[in-house]
Amino acid sequence: MILDDFIVLTKTGLFCSYGDFYLDPKEIVKNAVISHAHGDHAIGGNLNVFCTEATALFMKHRYRKFAGGEFHLKTFYEIFDLNGVKISFIPAGHILGSAQVLMEYQGVKYLYTGDYKLQPDKTCEPIEFVQADVLITETTFADPNTQHPTAEEEILKLNGTQTNIMLGAYALGKCQRLISLMNDYCPDKRILVHHSMLPFVKIYEQMGVNMGKYEPYDRKVMKNNLTNMVYLVPPMVFRSYFKAINVIRVFATGWKHLQNSHEIQLYISDHVDWNDIMETIKQVKPTQVWTNHGSGAELKNHFEASLVVKSLD
């Protein structure tokens, strides 16, 4: 029997009282099961951290000695037990090391997606589907009107100009994906990377990911070469350099409202769109869908007559 309160949303985050652990807690807890290393899912300081190796490396770089008490590293599909709940990590395809969390309790399987994507990405493990009774899915872009173009099509837009480009992107996941895409589809571009992004790139390489060609940002190089340079910067730097001259400003994101003022709109998202969520439900075959991180209203309307859909938010 599905337990309606197996996962509940508290001010600290998603809590499983049956196993006494939190999924991606927002405050420090005793037992934290971490899906991936983005800052809105992985804070520092938890006493026990259960995650993949890549997630631990990213967290230890970001939080240093405050990353956590004890890290319990788990490989994909390895089953471990937390107070009677059997847990395993399934590749989520979001960033390197990102995992869906499969939980089994009293014969019922609950699958927490964390953030995930179905689009191909050479820089991280591709998503894999497992069947579960309950699918707990993010709903960042759960709108029938939202359909992400392919990243391969989008990155080709950069070839439409020889002017230098300041390319804004998240330092973890999006940055590495863009470097790989530009190496494959924009061979004439010379890629410069902001110093704050480089440690994450190096961890990707440490974990065996072939990033292709890139180089640390050098102001003289950028100043002396007025064409075909791409300078990758994190969001805060991108916003602070809003008066930068001799560059085209581009920001890689799936959010339309963040594209309005830029010369090139680069719609590259690391989240599922509506069609991807539909495919995930088809593959997982749940009897219930619990939504999180966004609005599940459209999903509830769509499945009103055929599937139980409830919001955890």
TIDREN-880503 format. One record per residue (C-alpha): residue number from 1; x, y, z. Coordinates in Angstrom, 1 decimal. Example, Ala and Ser with C-alpha at 12.3 -4.5 7.8 and 13.67 -1.06 7.14 Angstrom:
2
<atom nr="1" x="12.3" y="-4.5" z="7.8"/>
<atom nr="2" x="13.7" y="-1.1" z="7.1"/>
! end
This chain:
313
<atom nr="1" x="0.0" y="0.0" z="0.0"/>
<atom nr="2" x="1.3" y="3.5" z="-0.9"/>
<atom nr="3" x="1.9" y="5.6" z="2.1"/>
<atom nr="4" x="0.7" y="9.1" z="1.5"/>
<atom nr="5" x="3.2" y="10.5" z="4.0"/>
<atom nr="6" x="6.2" y="8.5" z="2.9"/>
<atom nr="7" x="7.8" y="11.8" z="1.7"/>
<atom nr="8" x="6.5" y="15.1" z="3.2"/>
<atom nr="9" x="7.7" y="18.6" z="2.6"/>
<atom nr="10" x="8.9" y="20.4" z="5.7"/>
<atom nr="11" x="10.8" y="23.7" z="6.1"/>
<atom nr="12" x="14.0" y="21.7" z="6.0"/>
<atom nr="13" x="13.1" y="19.9" z="2.8"/>
<atom nr="14" x="11.7" y="16.5" z="1.7"/>
<atom nr="15" x="11.6" y="14.2" z="4.7"/>
<atom nr="16" x="11.1" y="10.5" z="5.0"/>
<atom nr="17" x="10.1" y="9.8" z="8.6"/>
<atom nr="18" x="10.1" y="6.0" z="8.0"/>
<atom nr="19" x="13.8" y="6.1" z="7.2"/>
<atom nr="20" x="14.7" y="9.2" z="9.2"/>
<atom nr="21" x="16.4" y="10.9" z="6.3"/>
<atom nr="22" x="16.0" y="14.0" z="4.1"/>
<atom nr="23" x="16.2" y="14.2" z="0.3"/>
<atom nr="24" x="18.3" y="17.3" z="-0.7"/>
<atom nr="25" x="17.7" y="19.1" z="2.6"/>
<atom nr="26" x="17.8" y="22.9" z="2.7"/>
<atom nr="27" x="19.1" y="22.9" z="6.3"/>
<atom nr="28" x="21.7" y="20.8" z="8.1"/>
<atom nr="29" x="20.4" y="17.4" z="9.1"/>
<atom nr="30" x="21.6" y="14.1" z="10.5"/>
<atom nr="31" x="21.0" y="12.0" z="7.4"/>
<atom nr="32" x="21.0" y="13.6" z="3.9"/>
<atom nr="33" x="20.5" y="11.7" z="0.7"/>
<atom nr="34" x="21.8" y="14.0" z="-2.0"/>
<atom nr="35" x="20.6" y="13.7" z="-5.6"/>
<atom nr="36" x="23.3" y="16.0" z="-7.1"/>
<atom nr="37" x="25.7" y="18.8" z="-6.3"/>
<atom nr="38" x="23.9" y="22.0" z="-7.3"/>
<atom nr="39" x="23.7" y="24.4" z="-4.5"/>
<atom nr="40" x="19.9" y="24.3" z="-4.2"/>
<atom nr="41" x="20.0" y="20.6" z="-3.6"/>
<atom nr="42" x="23.3" y="20.1" z="-1.8"/>
<atom nr="43" x="24.2" y="22.3" z="1.2"/>
<atom nr="44" x="27.2" y="21.7" z="3.4"/>
<atom nr="45" x="27.4" y="20.6" z="7.0"/>
<atom nr="46" x="25.1" y="17.5" z="7.1"/>
<atom nr="47" x="26.3" y="14.8" z="9.5"/>
<atom nr="48" x="25.9" y="11.9" z="7.1"/>
<atom nr="49" x="25.9" y="12.4" z="3.4"/>
<atom nr="50" x="24.8" y="9.7" z="1.0"/>
<atom nr="51" x="25.7" y="10.4" z="-2.6"/>
<atom nr="52" x="27.7" y="9.4" z="-5.6"/>
<atom nr="53" x="31.4" y="10.0" z="-5.9"/>
<atom nr="54" x="31.2" y="12.9" z="-8.3"/>
<atom nr="55" x="28.6" y="14.6" z="-6.1"/>
<atom nr="56" x="30.9" y="14.3" z="-3.1"/>
<atom nr="57" x="33.9" y="15.8" z="-5.1"/>
<atom nr="58" x="31.8" y="18.8" z="-6.2"/>
<atom nr="59" x="30.5" y="19.4" z="-2.7"/>
<atom nr="60" x="34.0" y="19.1" z="-1.1"/>
<atom nr="61" x="35.3" y="21.6" z="-3.6"/>
<atom nr="62" x="32.5" y="24.1" z="-3.0"/>
<atom nr="63" x="32.2" y="23.8" z="0.8"/>
<atom nr="64" x="35.8" y="22.7" z="1.7"/>
<atom nr="65" x="36.0" y="21.5" z="5.3"/>
<atom nr="66" x="32.3" y="22.3" z="5.8"/>
<atom nr="67" x="31.1" y="19.9" z="3.1"/>
<atom nr="68" x="29.8" y="17.4" z="5.6"/>
<atom nr="69" x="30.6" y="15.1" z="8.5"/>
<atom nr="70" x="30.9" y="11.6" z="6.9"/>
<atom nr="71" x="30.4" y="10.9" z="3.2"/>
<atom nr="72" x="28.9" y="7.5" z="2.3"/>
<atom nr="73" x="29.7" y="7.1" z="-1.4"/>
<atom nr="74" x="27.4" y="4.9" z="-3.4"/>
<atom nr="75" x="27.7" y="3.6" z="-6.9"/>
<atom nr="76" x="24.7" y="3.5" z="-9.2"/>
<atom nr="77" x="22.3" y="0.6" z="-8.4"/>
<atom nr="78" x="24.1" y="-0.2" z="-5.1"/>
<atom nr="79" x="21.4" y="-0.9" z="-2.5"/>
<atom nr="80" x="21.9" y="0.4" z="1.0"/>
<atom nr="81" x="19.6" y="0.5" z="4.0"/>
<atom nr="82" x="18.5" y="3.5" z="6.0"/>
<atom nr="83" x="16.4" y="2.5" z="9.0"/>
<atom nr="84" x="14.5" y="-0.1" z="7.0"/>
<atom nr="85" x="14.2" y="1.8" z="3.7"/>
<atom nr="86" x="16.1" y="0.3" z="0.8"/>
<atom nr="87" x="17.7" y="3.0" z="-1.3"/>
<atom nr="88" x="19.6" y="3.0" z="-4.6"/>
<atom nr="89" x="20.8" y="5.7" z="-7.0"/>
<atom nr="90" x="19.8" y="5.6" z="-10.7"/>
<atom nr="91" x="21.4" y="7.9" z="-13.3"/>
<atom nr="92" x="19.4" y="11.1" z="-13.8"/>
<atom nr="93" x="21.2" y="12.6" z="-16.7"/>
<atom nr="94" x="21.2" y="16.2" z="-15.2"/>
<atom nr="95" x="24.9" y="16.7" z="-14.5"/>
<atom nr="96" x="27.9" y="14.4" z="-13.7"/>
<atom nr="97" x="27.0" y="12.1" z="-10.8"/>
<atom nr="98" x="23.4" y="13.2" z="-10.6"/>
<atom nr="99" x="21.0" y="10.5" z="-9.4"/>
<atom nr="100" x="17.4" y="9.6" z="-9.1"/>
<atom nr="101" x="16.7" y="8.1" z="-5.7"/>
<atom nr="102" x="14.8" y="4.8" z="-5.7"/>
<atom nr="103" x="13.4" y="4.0" z="-2.3"/>
<atom nr="104" x="11.6" y="0.8" z="-1.4"/>
<atom nr="105" x="9.6" y="0.3" z="1.8"/>
<atom nr="106" x="7.1" y="-2.4" z="2.7"/>
<atom nr="107" x="7.1" y="-3.6" z="-0.9"/>
<atom nr="108" x="6.3" y="-0.2" z="-2.5"/>
<atom nr="109" x="8.8" y="1.7" z="-4.7"/>
<atom nr="110" x="9.1" y="5.5" z="-4.6"/>
<atom nr="111" x="11.3" y="7.2" z="-7.2"/>
<atom nr="112" x="12.5" y="10.7" z="-6.5"/>
<atom nr="113" x="13.9" y="12.2" z="-9.7"/>
<atom nr="114" x="15.8" y="15.2" z="-8.3"/>
<atom nr="115" x="16.6" y="17.3" z="-11.4"/>
<atom nr="116" x="16.8" y="15.3" z="-14.5"/>
<atom nr="117" x="17.0" y="15.5" z="-18.3"/>
<atom nr="118" x="16.4" y="13.1" z="-21.2"/>
<atom nr="119" x="18.5" y="15.0" z="-23.8"/>
<atom nr="120" x="21.8" y="13.4" z="-24.7"/>
<atom nr="121" x="24.9" y="14.9" z="-22.9"/>
<atom nr="122" x="28.4" y="13.5" z="-23.4"/>
<atom nr="123" x="29.6" y="15.0" z="-20.1"/>
<atom nr="124" x="27.4" y="13.0" z="-17.7"/>
<atom nr="125" x="25.8" y="9.6" z="-17.3"/>
<atom nr="126" x="22.6" y="9.3" z="-19.4"/>
<atom nr="127" x="19.3" y="8.9" z="-17.6"/>
<atom nr="128" x="18.1" y="5.4" z="-17.0"/>
<atom nr="129" x="14.5" y="4.5" z="-16.3"/>
<atom nr="130" x="13.2" y="2.1" z="-13.6"/>
<atom nr="131" x="9.7" y="1.3" z="-12.8"/>
<atom nr="132" x="8.1" y="2.5" z="-9.5"/>
<atom nr="133" x="4.8" y="2.8" z="-7.8"/>
<atom nr="134" x="5.2" y="6.5" z="-7.1"/>
<atom nr="135" x="7.1" y="8.9" z="-9.2"/>
<atom nr="136" x="8.2" y="12.1" z="-7.4"/>
<atom nr="137" x="9.2" y="14.4" z="-10.2"/>
<atom nr="138" x="10.4" y="17.9" z="-10.6"/>
<atom nr="139" x="8.1" y="20.2" z="-12.5"/>
<atom nr="140" x="10.3" y="23.1" z="-13.4"/>
<atom nr="141" x="9.0" y="23.1" z="-17.0"/>
<atom nr="142" x="5.8" y="21.0" z="-16.6"/>
<atom nr="143" x="3.8" y="23.0" z="-19.2"/>
<atom nr="144" x="2.5" y="21.6" z="-22.5"/>
<atom nr="145" x="3.6" y="24.8" z="-24.2"/>
<atom nr="146" x="7.2" y="24.3" z="-23.1"/>
<atom nr="147" x="9.3" y="22.2" z="-25.4"/>
<atom nr="148" x="13.1" y="22.5" z="-25.4"/>
<atom nr="149" x="14.9" y="22.5" z="-28.7"/>
<atom nr="150" x="17.9" y="20.1" z="-29.0"/>
<atom nr="151" x="21.1" y="21.5" z="-27.6"/>
<atom nr="152" x="23.0" y="20.5" z="-30.8"/>
<atom nr="153" x="20.7" y="22.7" z="-32.9"/>
<atom nr="154" x="21.0" y="25.6" z="-30.4"/>
<atom nr="155" x="24.8" y="25.6" z="-30.1"/>
<atom nr="156" x="25.1" y="26.1" z="-33.9"/>
<atom nr="157" x="23.7" y="29.6" z="-33.4"/>
<atom nr="158" x="27.1" y="30.6" z="-32.1"/>
<atom nr="159" x="28.6" y="30.0" z="-35.6"/>
<atom nr="160" x="26.4" y="32.8" z="-36.9"/>
<atom nr="161" x="28.8" y="35.4" z="-35.7"/>
<atom nr="162" x="32.6" y="35.9" z="-35.7"/>
<atom nr="163" x="32.3" y="38.5" z="-33.0"/>
<atom nr="164" x="33.6" y="37.5" z="-29.6"/>
<atom nr="165" x="31.0" y="36.1" z="-27.3"/>
<atom nr="166" x="30.5" y="36.4" z="-23.5"/>
<atom nr="167" x="28.6" y="33.2" z="-22.7"/>
<atom nr="168" x="26.9" y="33.0" z="-19.3"/>
<atom nr="169" x="26.3" y="29.6" z="-17.8"/>
<atom nr="170" x="26.1" y="27.8" z="-14.5"/>
<atom nr="171" x="29.6" y="26.7" z="-13.4"/>
<atom nr="172" x="28.6" y="23.1" z="-12.7"/>
<atom nr="173" x="27.0" y="21.0" z="-15.4"/>
<atom nr="174" x="26.0" y="23.6" z="-18.0"/>
<atom nr="175" x="29.5" y="25.0" z="-18.4"/>
<atom nr="176" x="31.0" y="21.5" z="-19.1"/>
<atom nr="177" x="28.1" y="20.6" z="-21.4"/>
<atom nr="178" x="28.7" y="23.8" z="-23.4"/>
<atom nr="179" x="32.5" y="23.2" z="-23.7"/>
<atom nr="180" x="31.8" y="19.8" z="-25.1"/>
<atom nr="181" x="29.1" y="21.0" z="-27.5"/>
<atom nr="182" x="31.3" y="23.8" z="-28.8"/>
<atom nr="183" x="34.2" y="21.4" z="-29.4"/>
<atom nr="184" x="31.8" y="19.2" z="-31.4"/>
<atom nr="185" x="29.8" y="21.9" z="-33.3"/>
<atom nr="186" x="31.8" y="25.1" z="-33.2"/>
<atom nr="187" x="35.3" y="24.1" z="-34.2"/>
<atom nr="188" x="36.4" y="27.6" z="-35.1"/>
<atom nr="189" x="35.6" y="29.0" z="-31.6"/>
<atom nr="190" x="38.4" y="29.4" z="-29.1"/>
<atom nr="191" x="37.0" y="28.6" z="-25.6"/>
<atom nr="192" x="38.2" y="30.7" z="-22.6"/>
<atom nr="193" x="36.9" y="29.6" z="-19.2"/>
<atom nr="194" x="36.5" y="31.8" z="-16.1"/>
<atom nr="195" x="38.8" y="30.8" z="-13.2"/>
<atom nr="196" x="35.9" y="30.0" z="-10.9"/>
<atom nr="197" x="34.6" y="27.4" z="-13.3"/>
<atom nr="198" x="37.9" y="25.6" z="-13.9"/>
<atom nr="199" x="38.0" y="23.4" z="-10.7"/>
<atom nr="200" x="34.6" y="21.9" z="-11.7"/>
<atom nr="201" x="35.9" y="21.2" z="-15.2"/>
<atom nr="202" x="39.0" y="19.6" z="-13.7"/>
<atom nr="203" x="36.8" y="17.3" z="-11.6"/>
<atom nr="204" x="34.9" y="16.2" z="-14.7"/>
<atom nr="205" x="38.3" y="15.3" z="-16.3"/>
<atom nr="206" x="39.4" y="13.6" z="-13.1"/>
<atom nr="207" x="36.2" y="11.5" z="-13.4"/>
<atom nr="208" x="37.2" y="10.4" z="-16.9"/>
<atom nr="209" x="35.1" y="12.9" z="-19.0"/>
<atom nr="210" x="36.8" y="14.1" z="-22.2"/>
<atom nr="211" x="36.1" y="17.9" z="-22.2"/>
<atom nr="212" x="37.9" y="18.7" z="-25.4"/>
<atom nr="213" x="39.9" y="21.9" z="-26.0"/>
<atom nr="214" x="39.5" y="24.9" z="-23.7"/>
<atom nr="215" x="41.9" y="27.3" z="-21.9"/>
<atom nr="216" x="41.8" y="29.5" z="-18.8"/>
<atom nr="217" x="40.6" y="33.1" z="-19.4"/>
<atom nr="218" x="43.4" y="35.5" z="-20.3"/>
<atom nr="219" x="42.5" y="39.2" z="-20.6"/>
<atom nr="220" x="45.3" y="39.8" z="-23.1"/>
<atom nr="221" x="44.2" y="36.9" z="-25.3"/>
<atom nr="222" x="40.7" y="38.2" z="-25.4"/>
<atom nr="223" x="41.8" y="41.8" z="-26.1"/>
<atom nr="224" x="44.2" y="40.8" z="-28.9"/>
<atom nr="225" x="41.8" y="38.5" z="-30.6"/>
<atom nr="226" x="38.6" y="40.2" z="-31.7"/>
<atom nr="227" x="36.9" y="37.3" z="-33.4"/>
<atom nr="228" x="35.8" y="33.7" z="-32.7"/>
<atom nr="229" x="36.5" y="33.8" z="-28.9"/>
<atom nr="230" x="34.0" y="32.5" z="-26.4"/>
<atom nr="231" x="34.4" y="33.6" z="-22.8"/>
<atom nr="232" x="32.5" y="31.3" z="-20.5"/>
<atom nr="233" x="31.5" y="33.0" z="-17.2"/>
<atom nr="234" x="29.2" y="32.2" z="-14.3"/>
<atom nr="235" x="25.9" y="34.1" z="-13.8"/>
<atom nr="236" x="27.2" y="36.7" z="-11.3"/>
<atom nr="237" x="30.1" y="37.7" z="-13.5"/>
<atom nr="238" x="27.8" y="37.8" z="-16.6"/>
<atom nr="239" x="25.5" y="40.2" z="-14.7"/>
<atom nr="240" x="28.3" y="42.4" z="-13.5"/>
<atom nr="241" x="29.8" y="42.7" z="-16.9"/>
<atom nr="242" x="26.7" y="44.1" z="-18.5"/>
<atom nr="243" x="28.6" y="47.0" z="-20.1"/>
<atom nr="244" x="31.3" y="44.8" z="-21.6"/>
<atom nr="245" x="32.3" y="46.0" z="-25.1"/>
<atom nr="246" x="33.3" y="44.2" z="-28.3"/>
<atom nr="247" x="31.3" y="41.1" z="-27.3"/>
<atom nr="248" x="27.9" y="39.6" z="-28.0"/>
<atom nr="249" x="26.2" y="38.7" z="-24.7"/>
<atom nr="250" x="24.6" y="35.2" z="-24.6"/>
<atom nr="251" x="23.2" y="33.3" z="-21.7"/>
<atom nr="252" x="22.4" y="29.5" z="-22.0"/>
<atom nr="253" x="19.1" y="28.7" z="-20.3"/>
<atom nr="254" x="15.7" y="27.2" z="-20.9"/>
<atom nr="255" x="14.0" y="30.2" z="-19.4"/>
<atom nr="256" x="12.6" y="32.6" z="-22.0"/>
<atom nr="257" x="12.5" y="35.6" z="-19.7"/>
<atom nr="258" x="16.3" y="35.4" z="-19.2"/>
<atom nr="259" x="16.9" y="35.6" z="-23.0"/>
<atom nr="260" x="15.0" y="38.8" z="-23.9"/>
<atom nr="261" x="17.8" y="41.3" z="-23.9"/>
<atom nr="262" x="20.5" y="39.2" z="-25.6"/>
<atom nr="263" x="21.7" y="39.3" z="-29.2"/>
<atom nr="264" x="21.5" y="35.5" z="-29.5"/>
<atom nr="265" x="18.9" y="33.4" z="-27.6"/>
<atom nr="266" x="20.5" y="30.1" z="-26.6"/>
<atom nr="267" x="17.8" y="27.8" z="-25.3"/>
<atom nr="268" x="19.8" y="25.0" z="-23.7"/>
<atom nr="269" x="18.2" y="23.5" z="-20.6"/>
<atom nr="270" x="19.3" y="20.7" z="-18.3"/>
<atom nr="271" x="15.8" y="20.0" z="-17.1"/>
<atom nr="272" x="12.9" y="18.0" z="-18.6"/>
<atom nr="273" x="10.2" y="19.7" z="-20.6"/>
<atom nr="274" x="6.6" y="18.6" z="-20.9"/>
<atom nr="275" x="7.2" y="15.8" z="-23.5"/>
<atom nr="276" x="10.1" y="14.5" z="-21.4"/>
<atom nr="277" x="7.9" y="14.2" z="-18.3"/>
<atom nr="278" x="5.3" y="12.4" z="-20.4"/>
<atom nr="279" x="8.0" y="9.9" z="-21.6"/>
<atom nr="280" x="9.3" y="9.5" z="-18.0"/>
<atom nr="281" x="5.8" y="8.6" z="-16.7"/>
<atom nr="282" x="5.3" y="6.2" z="-19.6"/>
<atom nr="283" x="8.6" y="4.4" z="-18.8"/>
<atom nr="284" x="8.3" y="4.4" z="-15.0"/>
<atom nr="285" x="4.6" y="3.3" z="-15.1"/>
<atom nr="286" x="3.6" y="4.8" z="-11.7"/>
<atom nr="287" x="0.2" y="4.6" z="-10.2"/>
<atom nr="288" x="0.7" y="8.0" z="-8.5"/>
<atom nr="289" x="2.8" y="11.0" z="-9.4"/>
<atom nr="290" x="3.9" y="13.5" z="-6.7"/>
<atom nr="291" x="5.2" y="16.8" z="-8.0"/>
<atom nr="292" x="7.9" y="19.0" z="-6.6"/>
<atom nr="293" x="9.9" y="22.1" z="-7.5"/>
<atom nr="294" x="7.4" y="23.9" z="-9.7"/>
<atom nr="295" x="3.7" y="23.7" z="-10.5"/>
<atom nr="296" x="2.1" y="20.3" z="-11.0"/>
<atom nr="297" x="-1.2" y="21.8" z="-12.0"/>
<atom nr="298" x="-0.9" y="21.0" z="-15.7"/>
<atom nr="299" x="0.0" y="17.4" z="-15.0"/>
<atom nr="300" x="-2.9" y="17.0" z="-12.6"/>
<atom nr="301" x="-5.3" y="18.4" z="-15.2"/>
<atom nr="302" x="-3.8" y="16.2" z="-17.9"/>
<atom nr="303" x="-4.1" y="12.9" z="-15.9"/>
<atom nr="304" x="-7.3" y="13.8" z="-14.1"/>
<atom nr="305" x="-9.1" y="10.7" z="-15.2"/>
<atom nr="306" x="-6.3" y="8.2" z="-15.3"/>
<atom nr="307" x="-3.6" y="8.9" z="-12.7"/>
<atom nr="308" x="-3.4" y="10.3" z="-9.2"/>
<atom nr="309" x="-1.3" y="13.5" z="-9.2"/>
<atom nr="310" x="-0.6" y="15.4" z="-6.1"/>
<atom nr="311" x="1.8" y="18.3" z="-5.2"/>
<atom nr="312" x="4.3" y="18.1" z="-2.4"/>
<atom nr="313" x="4.9" y="21.9" z="-2.5"/>
! end
